[in-house]
Amino acid sequence: MQILFINNDGSGFADQIQIEAGTSVQALFQERVPHGRPQDYLIRVNRQPTTASYVLQEGDRVSITPTKIEGATPRPFVTVSCFLFPILKGARWEPDNVLTASTYLPS
């Protein structure tokens, strides 16, 4: 039987593939991503999360997407400084126009 297989691991591709009737999601994963661990991937059938024991049907759409890309590192923590203005006089906000927010106009 034929299914659409979308592999988002590495270069990624989508292709109609032939599989044997009765093939489970787990068997397909082990065949197509032998180097991977299932817990490191989001596996969907027909755009819905699925179980490993789900038996694939003719025309199913299977996607396998890694949840972490190798070599990716978390972004560094960025500090933001806030500078206080000296005592402000007058109206702090004046309408820019009737449709938008306001801008600061020092006195």
Secondary structure by P-SEA (a helix, b strand, c coil): cbbbbbbcccccccccccccccccaaaaaaacccccccccccccccccccccccccccbbbbbbbbccccccccccbbbbbbbbcccccccccccccccbbbbbbcc
